[in-house]
Amino acid sequence: MITSDDILSLNFYNYGNPFTGSYQGMRYRIVKQKETKDEEGRTIKEEGLLVAIWPEPFAYEKTADELKTTKLFPFSEEGKAQVLEWLNSSWENGEWKPGFTASELDNLTQKMKEGHEE
């Protein structure tokens, strides 16, 4: 189970750096999304904790967008609690492995390991 200590304090995210972690085959990335407005002052992007999940073994930048699931949460302690709840329920429900079965993920991981041994 992913805990509050695993995803750091809200203050960390104020500096704009993403935080990445993993839990038993599921990778996740959390970053503070800043509010963005267009020229007329309409909000294009809301502020919050933007969370992405995807299957191991690839890094965020090396994973196809189709394999990522993202969700925005309020930038608050309540939002952080919602992030934890979503991460843990997504892992339990297998939502982090879109398009893959567990055995396909295992095969892909094995092939990657074999490629590094050569």
Contacts in CASP RR format, 6 or more apart in sequence:
PFRMAT RR
TARGET T0000
AUTHOR 0000-0000-0000
METHOD contacts of the structure
MODEL  1
MITSDDILSLNFYNYGNPFTGSYQGMRYRIVKQKETKDEEGRTIKEEGLL
VAIWPEPFAYEKTADELKTTKLFPFSEEGKAQVLEWLNSSWENGEWKPGF
TASELDNLTQKMKEGHEE
1 23 0 8 1.000
1 88 0 8 1.000
2 23 0 8 1.000
2 28 0 8 1.000
2 84 0 8 1.000
2 87 0 8 1.000
2 88 0 8 1.000
2 91 0 8 1.000
3 84 0 8 1.000
4 80 0 8 1.000
4 81 0 8 1.000
4 84 0 8 1.000
6 21 0 8 1.000
6 23 0 8 1.000
7 19 0 8 1.000
7 30 0 8 1.000
7 80 0 8 1.000
7 83 0 8 1.000
7 84 0 8 1.000
7 87 0 8 1.000
8 19 0 8 1.000
10 75 0 8 1.000
10 76 0 8 1.000
10 77 0 8 1.000
10 80 0 8 1.000
12 19 0 8 1.000
13 19 0 8 1.000
13 30 0 8 1.000
13 31 0 8 1.000
13 32 0 8 1.000
13 49 0 8 1.000
13 75 0 8 1.000
14 32 0 8 1.000
16 31 0 8 1.000
16 32 0 8 1.000
17 31 0 8 1.000
18 29 0 8 1.000
18 30 0 8 1.000
18 31 0 8 1.000
18 60 0 8 1.000
19 29 0 8 1.000
19 30 0 8 1.000
19 31 0 8 1.000
20 27 0 8 1.000
20 28 0 8 1.000
20 29 0 8 1.000
20 30 0 8 1.000
20 59 0 8 1.000
20 60 0 8 1.000
21 27 0 8 1.000
21 28 0 8 1.000
21 29 0 8 1.000
22 28 0 8 1.000
22 56 0 8 1.000
23 87 0 8 1.000
23 91 0 8 1.000
24 91 0 8 1.000
25 55 0 8 1.000
25 56 0 8 1.000
25 96 0 8 1.000
25 97 0 8 1.000
25 105 0 8 1.000
26 53 0 8 1.000
26 54 0 8 1.000
26 55 0 8 1.000
26 56 0 8 1.000
26 87 0 8 1.000
26 90 0 8 1.000
26 91 0 8 1.000
26 94 0 8 1.000
26 96 0 8 1.000
26 97 0 8 1.000
27 53 0 8 1.000
27 54 0 8 1.000
27 55 0 8 1.000
27 56 0 8 1.000
27 58 0 8 1.000
27 59 0 8 1.000
27 60 0 8 1.000
27 63 0 8 1.000
27 96 0 8 1.000
28 51 0 8 1.000
28 52 0 8 1.000
28 53 0 8 1.000
28 54 0 8 1.000
28 87 0 8 1.000
28 96 0 8 1.000
29 51 0 8 1.000
29 52 0 8 1.000
29 60 0 8 1.000
30 49 0 8 1.000
30 50 0 8 1.000
30 51 0 8 1.000
30 83 0 8 1.000
31 49 0 8 1.000
31 50 0 8 1.000
32 47 0 8 1.000
32 48 0 8 1.000
32 49 0 8 1.000
32 50 0 8 1.000
32 75 0 8 1.000
33 45 0 8 1.000
33 46 0 8 1.000
33 47 0 8 1.000
33 48 0 8 1.000
33 49 0 8 1.000
33 50 0 8 1.000
33 72 0 8 1.000
34 45 0 8 1.000
34 47 0 8 1.000
35 43 0 8 1.000
35 45 0 8 1.000
35 46 0 8 1.000
35 47 0 8 1.000
36 43 0 8 1.000
36 44 0 8 1.000
36 45 0 8 1.000
37 43 0 8 1.000
37 44 0 8 1.000
38 44 0 8 1.000
46 72 0 8 1.000
47 75 0 8 1.000
48 72 0 8 1.000
48 73 0 8 1.000
48 74 0 8 1.000
48 75 0 8 1.000
49 72 0 8 1.000
49 73 0 8 1.000
49 74 0 8 1.000
49 75 0 8 1.000
49 79 0 8 1.000
49 80 0 8 1.000
49 83 0 8 1.000
50 70 0 8 1.000
50 71 0 8 1.000
50 72 0 8 1.000
51 70 0 8 1.000
51 71 0 8 1.000
51 72 0 8 1.000
51 73 0 8 1.000
51 83 0 8 1.000
51 86 0 8 1.000
51 87 0 8 1.000
52 60 0 8 1.000
52 68 0 8 1.000
52 69 0 8 1.000
52 70 0 8 1.000
53 68 0 8 1.000
53 69 0 8 1.000
53 70 0 8 1.000
53 87 0 8 1.000
53 90 0 8 1.000
53 95 0 8 1.000
53 96 0 8 1.000
54 60 0 8 1.000
54 63 0 8 1.000
54 67 0 8 1.000
54 68 0 8 1.000
54 69 0 8 1.000
54 96 0 8 1.000
55 63 0 8 1.000
55 67 0 8 1.000
55 96 0 8 1.000
55 97 0 8 1.000
55 98 0 8 1.000
55 100 0 8 1.000
55 105 0 8 1.000
56 105 0 8 1.000
56 109 0 8 1.000
57 108 0 8 1.000
57 109 0 8 1.000
57 112 0 8 1.000
60 68 0 8 1.000
66 98 0 8 1.000
67 98 0 8 1.000
67 99 0 8 1.000
67 100 0 8 1.000
69 90 0 8 1.000
69 95 0 8 1.000
69 96 0 8 1.000
69 98 0 8 1.000
71 86 0 8 1.000
73 79 0 8 1.000
73 80 0 8 1.000
73 82 0 8 1.000
73 83 0 8 1.000
73 86 0 8 1.000
74 82 0 8 1.000
89 95 0 8 1.000
90 96 0 8 1.000
97 105 0 8 1.000
100 108 0 8 1.000
END
